[in-house]
Amino acid sequence: MQWSFPIGRVAGSEVRIHLTFFLLLLWIGIVHFQAGGAAAATDGIVFVIAVFACVVLHELGHAIAARRYGIKTPRITLLPIGGVAELERMPEKPSEEIVVALAGPLVNVVIAAVLLLFLGGRFDPDTLASMENPATGFAARLAAVNIVLVLFNLIPAFPMDGGRVLRALLAMRYPRVRATEIAGTIGQIAAFAFGFLGLVGGNPLLIFVAIFVYLAANAETQATGLRDAARAVKVRDAMITSYESLRPNARLADAADALLRTTQHEFPVTDGGRHLRGVLTRAALVEGLREHGADKPVIEMMVRDIPKVRDTAWLTAAIDAMQEGRVPAVAVVGADDRMVGYVTFENISELMMLRAAGKWR
């Protein structure tokens, strides 16, 4: 995710923090300082950090549950509106998806229980109403926040935790694509409700949540449909076979010339034996020209360790490889391990659009 940087690794996942998170801390500090001075500002900032520590534990709950089914979680990113665990994929078995989805809220239940039973916190309607009041007590307020996190995350708004549970339950009766479409529609309706409440109540954070839920629901619905369609397509039917490649000794100036005379957004870097060395993306080309100049070798700006798939594999293998490796393309090789083409998300989407438009291939 852009504008984020790593702050450490926990249980095999890189924890990243988005720069806008510091804007939240700044805003909290200013508001509390105006209300009660430096002591109030410090309390407010420490409390927000404690809340987001609980959010990290929530996301780790998802990650640990997913690991049980062989799914890695390379990154957990903290945003002002919460945390995002970037799982390589979600389990496709409904029972497994329910376990992964509920693992996060279960962590918050455990945290709240510890705060209430062992650290002197208490929970009642007054505590919920005064979560921002330092006089209520740190443990009590943190317990209340965790309870709110549980209730909020279990709202059946896909792709929130409750929405994933809803999708899994629907998938027990309907095909997964149809279940995702239903859950995604409900999620988008919920997003409009969040946005309306945010506008009426003057809550900008709720508006950001609404935007995030709407976009995420739409994106995941499309991704699920794409993946389902890819199960019936071979890689050789989707790969790009007409392209211009670069030699390892090429400079960025050569890549710039190729960019202008072609419509490619990425350029495979291959040796004389058609073995892939890496891929130079348009973004990396522009960045390299800006920072290093036209004489910079392309091999110093290309993306290395590009996954390979056989041309006889199903297209889902290419999708999995790009998602797991977070790479711009996947090389397609023949029986002799030489590159015969490559696949990107863009050309997969184009293929699926053509197939959806009519009988083709």
N, C-alpha and C positions, 0 to 999 in steps of 0.2 A: 504494500500500500504506500502511495507517494506521501511525502511529508511526514514520514515516521522514521524512528531510529531505534535500534535495539538497546535494551537496558539490562539484559541478562537472559539466561536460559533456565527453565524449570521443567523437570520431568521430560526432557527431550524436546521441549518447545521453546522457540525464541520468543521472548516477550518484548514487544515493541510499543512505543508510546508515540502517539500522534502529536505534532506540534501544537495543534489547536487545544490540546489538553491543558497546556500552560496558560492559554487564554482563559480557560475556565477557572484555574487556580487564581489568576490575577483578578478576575471578576469577583470571585468569592472573597478574596482578601480585601478588595476595595469596599464591597458592600458591608462586610462585617466591621471594617475599620471605621467607616462612617457611622455605624450603629453603636460601637462600643470601644473603639480605640485599638491599640496594638494587640492587647490580650485577646480580644474578640476575633481579630483577624487571624491570629495564630491558631486559635481554637478552630475556626472555620476551615482553614487550609488543612490542618492535621486531620480533621474529621473527614474531609473530602478524600484525602489520601487513604484513610482507613477504609472508606467506602469502596474505593477502587481496588484496594487490596482484596476485599471480599469479592469484587467482580473478577479479578484474576483467578481466585480460587474457584469461582463459579465456572469460568471457562476451562480451567484445568480439570474440573469434574467431567466436562464433555470430552476433553482430550484423553483422559485415563480410561473412560468408558469406551471410547472409539478404539483405543489401542487394543482392547480386549478382542476386537473383531479384525485386527490386523490393519487398522487405519491410522496413519500418522497425522499429527497436527504440527506442521512445521512452524507456524507462527500464531501468536496471540497478540492482537493489537488493541491498545486502549484508546478510546475516543471519548470526547466529552459526553456522548450519549450512552456510553457503556463500553463493553468489550466485545471483540469478535474473534472467535477461535476459527482459524482457517484450516478446517479439516481437508485432507486430500479428496475426500468424497464422503457422502453420507451412506450408511448401510442401506441396502435395498430391501432387506427383510424387515417387514413392519415391526416385529418384536424387537429386533436389534435397534431400529431407529427410535423406538419408544424409550429403550434403556439409555441410549446416548442423549436424547433430548431431556429426559428427566434427571439425568445425573447432575446437571448444573444447578437447578433449583434445589435438589436434595442437599447439595453442599451448603446453600444458604440456610436451609432448615437446620442443619447441624450447627452452623455458626450461631444462629439465633438461639438455639437450645443451650449452647455453651455459655453465651452471654447472659441468658436469663437464669440458668440454674446454678452456674458456678461463679459468675463475676458480678453478681448483684444487680443485674438489670431487671427491669419489670416492663410488662407490656399491657397497655390498656388504651382506650380511645384518646385519653389526654396525652399520652406519650406520642401517638401518631400525629396529633394535632400540633405538637410542639417539638418536632424533630430538629428544628433550627435553633431552639433555645438552649444555650449551654447549661442553664440551671437545671435542665431535666436530667442531666447525667450522661456521660459519654457512652457507657455500656448500654444504657436503655435506648438511647437514640440509635446506636449502631444496630442493636437487635431489631428495632422498629424498621430501619432501612432494609435489613435482610428479609424481613417478613414482606415488606412492600415489593422487594425484588422478586420474591417467590410468586406473589399474586400477579404482578405485572407480566412476568415472563410466561406465566401459564395462560395468559389471554390467547385464545385460539386465532392469532393473527400470524399466518405464515409469512416469513420463515422464522418467527420467534419460536421459543421452545414449545409453547402450547400449540402453535400452528403445526409444528412438526409432528407432535403427538396426533393432532387431528388428521394430518395427511397419512400417517401410518395406519390409523384406524380406518380411514376411507379406503386405503390400499388393500385392506383385508376383504373388501367387497368389490372394489372397482380396479381396473388396470391402473398401474402406478401413474401413468401420464394423466389419466382422467382424475385420479385422486389429487394430483398436484395442481391441476387446473382449478378444481373446486376449492382446495385450500388456498391457492394463490388469489382467487377472486375474493374469498372471505378476508384474506390479509389486506388486499387493496381497499376493500370497504372499511375495514378497521383503520387503515391509514387515513382515509378521508375523515373518519370520526376523530382520530387523534388530532389531525390538522385543524378541524373545526373547534375542538375544545381548546387547543392551543391559541387560536386566534381570539376566541371569545374570552378566555381567561387570561390573555396576555402572557402566555407561557412559551417563550421561544424554544425551549428545550423540547417541548412536546411537538412543536412544529418540525424540528429537525428529526425527531423519532418518526413522525409521520412520513417524511420524505424518504428516510432510510428504509422503512418497512415497505413502502410502495415500490421503490426501485428494486429492492432485494427480492420481493415477491415476484415481480415481473421477470427479473433476470433468472431466478431459479426455475420458474415455470418454463421459460424458453430453453434453459439448459437441460432440463429433464426431457422435454420433447425432442431436443436435438440428440441426446444420448440414446433415447429409445429408437429413433429412426436410424441411428448409426449402427445398430445391432445387425441390420440386414444389408449393410454395404461393406464391400471390401475396400481396403486402403487404396488399391490400384485404381478404383473407380473415382476416387476423390483427389488423388495426388496431382500436384503441379508437375508437368513433364516438360513444358516449354519455358525455359528460364535462362537467365544469364548468370554465370557464376564468376567468382573472383579467384585469382591465384593467391597463394600465401604471401608472395612477395609484392602484392599490389599495395598501392597507397590510397589514402582517402580520396585523393584527387581522381583516381581511377573509378572509385566507387561512386563519386559524385557524377561523373560522366555517365556511368551506367544508370544511375537513378533518373537522369534527365531523358535518356533515350529509351527507357522502358517504363512499364507501369508497376514494376515490382516495389514492394515495401521492405523486402529483406533479400539479402544476397548470400547464397551458400558460398563458403570458402572451401575449395577443393584442391587436392593435389593432382598431379598428372595421371594418377590411377583412378580418378573419380572417387576417392575416399574423402569423406567430409571431415574438415578440420574445425569448422564452426560456422556461425551465421552472423552476418553483419546486418543489424536492423537500421531502418531509416533514422530512428531516434538516436541510435549510437553514432551514426554517421554525422548527423548534425551536431551532436555534442562534441564529437572528436574534432570536427572542423573549427568549432567555436573555441575550444580550449587548447588544441594542439596544432592546428593548421593542416594544410592539404598534404604535407609530406609524411604524416603519421601512418605507420603500417596498419593495414586493416586487421592483422592478427592480434594487435594490441587493443582493439576496440570490439572485436567480435564476441559473441556469446559462445563459450566453449561447452563441451560435454553435452552436445545435442543428442537426445535419445534416438535410437534406430528401431524401426519396425520392418518386418518383412512385407513385401507387396501382397502376399496372400493373406495377411492378417485382417481381422475385422476392424472397421474404422474406430470402434470403441477403444482398441488398444492404443491408437494414436492419441485419442482424446485423453485417456488416462495418463499417457506419458507426458503430454504437455501440461496437464494439471499438476501432476506430482513433481515434475521438474521445474515448473514455472518458466518454461522456455517459449520462445516465439514460434518455433516450428519443430517438426519431427522429420528426420530423414527416413526415406523409404529405400530399402536396399533389396537387391535381388539375391538369388541363391549364391552368387559369388561375393556377396557382401559389398558390392559396389553400389553407389548411389544411383537410383533410377528416377528419383523425384523427391518431392517433399510435401508436407501437409501443414497448413496453418488453420487456425480457427476461422479465419475469414473465408478461405476457400471451402471449408466444410459447410459453413453457413450458406454460401452461394449454391453449393450442390443441393443442400436440403431445400432451399427456396425453389430451385428448378424441379425437384422431385415433387414438392407440394403443389406446384403450378400445373402439373399434368404428368401423364405417363412418360417417363424418361428414364432410361437405363433400368 
